[in-house]
Amino acid sequence: MEKLHCRGVAQLTDAGLGYLRFEPEFKQPRGQFLQVLDISRCSTIGDRAFAELCKACPSLEEVDVSFCLRLTDRAIKALCDNCPAVKHLSVGNCRRLTDASACLMADALWLEALDFSKSVRLSDAALEVLVVELAGLTRLDVSGCSGLTDAVLKVIQFHGPHLKRLVCVDCAGFTSDPLSELRAARPSLEVWTTEEHVEDADKPQWVAADADPDHGVPRTVPPPPPPRDSESGSGVTDAQESGVITRQSSGAS
């Protein structure tokens, strides 16, 4: 198994997470080939179970633990100690994380995409460490990080040479003039400050237009059925035969 998506499985417990490490009947180890792990919004998962999973999954490259409300800096330390290949990491809305987690990531990982959104404890100093140390970072989301100020925008202006997208929606400490200065200094950097500009390419292909009223996270829905071909009786279009499915925009252009 290389990919596991358990997004929003509220019933997933620490014990259940342990079954990813060992086959429950024969106690055979497993997880060593897992590369993609999504347990976002599994709010009952704790530090100890997550740490044990990290030890069993050293090949992880993409990890999403957003909305895992019980995770603390100890969980991030376990990830950094055992999964050095992680390149994409989402810890959005993990509100118990502090600046220590940011420093751990900067020291141990080579991240290309990081979602640290809604982390009210994240400071300018910690974000500066991330931007300076993670030279390969291309996407950074710090939306809703109320502890950040204009001072860190100056750091981003001169560091993070490969940064292509900065998402900073609802960052109350950012003001218009420093944001404009950042855009002017780095025209190739996309700076998103409002929800209408945010369209995350990493979201599932089929996303409902309405969002979860509790968390503001889009709900995935099954794709619409293919149009029926009245002449051939086939329900498969030319685009689907070639493996190409276009994504419809959820808003008016």
N, C-alpha and C positions, 0 to 999 in steps of 0.2 A: 504494500500500500504506500503510495507516494503523496496522496492528497486526502485530506479529511476536512469536511465542512459540517460543523455542528452549530451554525449560527442560530442563536435564539432558542436553543433547546433548554428551556428553563428547568427541566427535570434532570439535566445532567449533573450528577453529584461527583464529589471527589472519588468515591468508590468506582463509579462508572468510568471516570477518566483513567483510573488505574488499569482498566481492562485494555487500554491502548498499549500499556507496557508489557503485559503478560496475557497470553491466551488463558481464559479463566478455567478451562477444564484440564488442560495438560501442562499449564504453567510455563509454556514456551515463550521466550522473550520475543517481542515484536515492537516495531516502531523505528528500527534503525534506518529504514529507508524512507521514512516520512519526510517530505520536503515542504508541504503546504499545510498549515494548521489554522483553521478558523473556528474559534470557540467564542466569538464575540457575542455579547449579551447573554452569556451563560453565567448569571450573576451569583450562583452559589459556589463557584469554584474558588478554592482557597490557595494560599501560598504553598503549602506543603505538597498538595497533589500536583500542582503545576510544576513545582521544582522537580519532583520525581519523574514527571513526564519529560521534562527537558533533558534529564540524565539519560533517558531511554531513546531520545530522538536527536542525536547529534548532527543529523543531516538537514535539519530545518533551514529553509531559506526565506519563507514568507510566514509571518505569524500575525494573527489578528486576535487580540484579547480586549478589544474595545468594549466598554460597558461591563467588564468583569469587575464589579464594584468592590470585591473583597481583596483583590490583589494589592500588594504593597511593594516597596522597594526590594524586599527579599525575593519576590518572584522575578523581578528584572535581573537581580544579581544571578539567580540560578540560570536564567536564560543566557546571560552574557558569559557565564562560566562554562556552560555545556554546549552551546549552539553558536559557535563562532562564524558559521556560514550565513547567518540571517542577514538579508539585504533589505527586505521590506517588513516594516514593523508598525503596527497600529496599536496604540495604547490610549486612544481617545476615550474620554469620560472615565478613566481609571483615576478617580479623584483622590485616592490615598497616596498616589505617587508624588514624590518630592524631587527637588533638584538632584538628589543623590542618584536617582534613576537616570537622569540625563547624563550625569558624569560617567556612570557605568557604561552606558551605551557608547559614549564618545571614546572611552578607553579600550573597549573590547570588541566593538563591532565596526564593520565597514558598510554603513547603511546607504542605500540609494533612495529610499522613500520612507518617510517617518510621519506618522499622524500622532501628534501630542495634544490634540484639541481638547478643550474643556478641562484643562489641567490648571486649576486655579492656583496651585502652589508653584508653578513654573515661574522662575524669575528671569530677569534680563541676563544675569551672570551665567545661569545655567544654559540659556539658549545661545549665548555667545560661545560657550564651550562647544556646544553641538555644531554650530555653524563653522567655527574655526577648525575643529578637529575632524569633522566628517566631510572631507574634501570631495568625496564622490557623491554627496547628496544632490539629488535632482528635484525631489518633491518634498515640501515641508508644509504641514498643516498645523497651525497654532490657533485656530479659531476658538474664541471664547476664553482665551488665556488672559484673564483680567489683570494679572500681575505684570504684564509686559508694558514697556513704555517706548517712546520714540527713540531712546538711546540705542536700543538693539537694532533699529532699522539702519543706523549708520554702520554698525558692524556688518550687517548683511550686504550693505552697499559695496564693501571692500573685501569680503570673504565669500566662501562658498562659490568657487568659480564655475561649477557645473550646475548650480541651482537654476532650474527652469520654471518652477512654479512655487509661489508662496501664497498659501490660503490663510487669510487673517480676518475672517468674518467675525464681527462682534468683539473685536479687540478694542476695548474702551480706551486703553492707554495710547493708541495710535491716532495721530491727528493728520489732517489733510496735507499740510505742507511737507513734512518729512516723507510721507507716502509718495507725493508728487516728485520729490527730489530723488527718491529711490527709483521710480519708474524712468525718470529722465537719465539717470546715471547708468541704468542697466535696462536698455530697451528690450533685450531678449528675455528678460525675466517677467513672467506673468504674475501680476499681483492682484489677487482676488479679494475684494473687501465686502462684497454683498452676496447674498444667497443666489441671486439671479444669475451670477456669473459662474457659479460652481456647478460643474457637471463632472463627477468623478468617473474617469474612464475605467477604474477598477471595480465599479459596482457591477452586479449581475446584469446581463444583457436586457432582461425584461424586468422593468421596475414600474410599480404602480405610480400613478400621478399623485395620489394622496400619500401622506407620510404618517408614520406612527404618531398618534397624538401624544403619547407619553414621552417618546424619546426623539422625535423628529427624524427618524431613520426610515428611508423608503422601504416599503414592503415588497418583496418579490412576488410575482404572480406568474402563472403558467403562460407560455407564449400563446397568442391567438391561433386558432386552427388555420391551416393553409386554405386558400380559396379553391373551390372545386372547379375542375376543368370539365365543362359541359360536353366537350367533344370526345375526349379520351377517357373521362371518368376517373382520371388520376387527381389526387389531391395535392400533388407536388408541383411547385412552380419551377421554372428554369433556374431562378436564383437559388432555390433550396437544393436542386440537383447538383449545383456547382459548389455547395457548401457555404454560400454567401447569404446572410440574413441581415437585412438593414434594420437599424434601430430607429423607431419613430420618436420624434421629439414630443415630450410631454407638455410643452407650452407653446403658445402661439408665437410665430416668428414675427 
